[in-house]
Every structure is written in C-alpha cells, then in structure tokens.
Amino acid sequence: MFEHHFQCPYCWEDISMLLDPSIRQQTYVEDCEVCCNPIEVTPRFEGEELQEFRAEDIEQ
C-alpha cells in the first residue's frame, strides 16, 4: 500500500488515498475526506508502479 495525493474533483482540495498495487486495475468509490462527496477512483498498476490514476465525480 502507498499513499497517492490528488485534487478532489468537487472541492479541488488536495487529498490523499491509500492504493493497493497488488490489484493491477481496479475501480471503486471513496468519499472525499474534505467535502464527503463520492469520488470514482481508478488506479492502474504495472508491477508495483502506478501507471494511470483517475479520480472523477459521480454524476447523479
């Protein structure tokens, strides 16, 4: 597990999440620690290296 920093797509605050590189590609929803809105998180790894990271708002 390692910490990844990025901007929330709702409030634009810098936040961080722990990512698990043991799963090569994943998509899940986690709430922003500042504004509590749901963020769809999609990291992609090759080995232990983060290759791609997306954090998007969930349209309602």
C-alpha atoms as one frame of an Amber mdcrd trajectory, in Angstrom:
protein
   0.000   0.000   0.000   1.172   3.517  -0.685  -0.264   6.994  -0.381  -1.281
   8.912  -3.509  -2.083  12.670  -3.455  -4.517  14.332  -5.883  -7.215  17.017
  -6.141 -10.844  16.282  -5.314 -12.996  16.729  -8.463 -15.661  18.514  -6.373
 -13.937  20.860  -3.922 -10.439  20.923  -5.538  -8.745  20.367  -2.178  -5.581
  18.274  -2.120  -6.401  14.897  -0.589  -4.717  11.514  -0.396  -5.774   7.883
  -0.546  -4.019   4.610   0.113  -3.703   2.499  -3.035  -3.085  -1.253  -3.209
  -0.694  -2.185  -6.052  -1.390  -5.917  -5.606  -4.537  -5.493  -7.751  -3.454
  -4.473 -11.251  -6.556  -2.477 -12.254  -9.465  -1.501 -10.053 -12.374   0.922
  -9.850 -14.086   1.846  -6.615 -15.867   4.736  -4.898 -14.446   6.560  -1.908
 -15.691   9.747  -0.258 -13.568  12.895  -0.220 -12.129  13.453   3.257 -12.872
  17.202   2.981 -16.283  17.609   1.287 -17.582  13.993   1.679 -18.695  13.717
  -1.967 -18.235  10.315  -3.671 -15.219  10.012  -5.976 -14.817   7.213  -8.503
 -11.179   6.157  -8.211  -9.475   4.125 -10.967  -5.798   3.293 -10.454  -3.849
   1.022 -12.833  -0.569  -0.605 -11.877   2.196  -2.450 -13.657   4.110  -4.361
 -11.036   4.459  -2.021  -8.079   4.350   1.123 -10.265   1.287   3.329 -10.687
   0.776   3.783 -14.449  -2.529   5.655 -14.511  -4.798   7.301 -11.948  -8.247
   8.811 -12.434 -10.414  10.466  -9.797 -13.782  11.539 -11.182 -17.018  12.929
  -9.823 -20.030  10.648  -9.944 -22.797  12.190 -11.995 -26.168  11.895 -10.332
